[in-house]
Amino acid sequence: MSRVGTFFRTVRYLRPAQLLGRARMLLPRPAPDVRPAPLRREAAGGWVMPAARESSMPGARTMRFLSVERTLDDGGWDNPAVPLLWRYNLHYFDDLNAQGAAQRAAWHHALIDDWLSANPAGSGTAWAPYPTSLRIVNWIKWFQSLPDGGEIPGRWINSLATQGRWLAGRLEWHLLGNHLFANAKALVHAGLFFEGDEARRWLEKGLHILEREIPEQILLDGGHFERSPMYHALAVEDMLDLVNIVRRYPQALKEPARWSHLASAMLAWLFDMSHPDGTLARFNDTAPGIAPSTPELVRMAVELDVPVFRPGTGNRSVQLPQSGYARLGGNDAVLLADVAPIGPDYLPGHAHADTLSYELSAAGRQLVVNRGTSEYGTGARRQLERSTSAHSTVEVHGQNSSEVWAGFRVGRRARAFDVQWSPTTLEGSHDGYRFLPGRPIHHRRWQINARSLLVEDRLSPSTDAVSRHHLAPGLTLHPQTPSAWLVMDGPDIVARADILVGSARAEPWQHAEGFGRLAAAETLVITLQEGQAALRWHW
């Protein structure tokens, strides 16, 4: 019965389009259409090199994704023993546009030929809609970047058209969100790269989806509606890529004026949700090394003449009301706090049980963080990293504030309310523990000053709870007294934690430095006393 309840609390939020999309997946689909490709459209505009990731090809047939290196000679393109996400990355072809790609051109030529031979149309992981979408875009971006419009083999062009036809009949309406956006982006790219009636239909379908999804997915404060800084950075790349490809073929489509303005607002949001060292705040499935770096996105924006508004100082304070995040700046310190919905109700796949969590940089380095994301899937590590205990917030009775389960599912959801913000103070409450006896409400208040941050927690009514504050890797806790703790970086004192209310202890934990990478770290855990805890950080 418990599982039935969880399932009901999950599916009740799905939209009719998602249910209909799942039903369509069960219907027979036409076989792949492998007719010759339409004619290519002549490029009439300029081209800006796309935002480049780090290379994922250490060798001609060796790939490195998610911190794991494998060779195509060991299992091929679709080895079922290899995790699905790694196989997805294999079929994206991101390396075509990665740093130093020109030096690997011979590898890339051979790789595409091998892919064509090993992945017949419509077969296997390669032809799932999402990797197909990313591959279409990566091939087309690479084709634009070839010197002097380099010669492109006809078999590649024919495959690209086959991929476009296949994708057009398999859009991910059952998922919506960033998957559907990626589908539409690929159709726009294919519809502009080719010409004729078939290409026009792809272009119109892609544009129709974007007209619907852009206002839905890009919020008024510039944030992406899934509330994940990493997926937001990917959405910035999407908007810049769309601007780039439309300007490449101005005779086919006039650039929608709002695309450039949106890209500008989205970049500003990215700055506001980053630590002073440029690291993205670790909310909701954010991990380094997946999206292009912020400097690469800025470089591309500048070359596209997209306005880039950088925050004036590192201690800037701002509220992002539609996204639900806030930034408080003090002297040499930045607080990034989550008073947000966990994501869209119908699409919480990247949500964590992290309501009222925070991260803090002070004295020139990161001090308090969330545990981060090191893997997808349904394993124990994935469950832990989505849990409340993995975030710098309050956990009640060992329960999660939002009912995260499986790899990307959420049943009951925490709702933040009574949020109040000023340049130095932020406070809010959430009802994520309403299912527990007494229906306790968690209220948290942050106040930042020149050299300190006060974090106050209150649980009403009082019940068993702990407030966790995860330290960045490399930092260690040393008690001076039961209520005064030093935070050390080797022999150096970085900060001091004064426990004003509650009793404190240190716990070890593992921080996710990225997919497939864990590092030892420590947590300051405060047991609430009569429903209250208070901590003041000094630096």
Order of alpha helices (4+ residues) and beta strands (2+ residues): alpha-alpha-beta-beta-alpha-alpha-alpha-alpha-alpha-alpha-alpha-alpha-alpha-beta-beta-beta-beta-beta-alpha-beta-beta-beta-beta-beta-beta-beta-beta-beta-beta-beta-beta-beta-beta
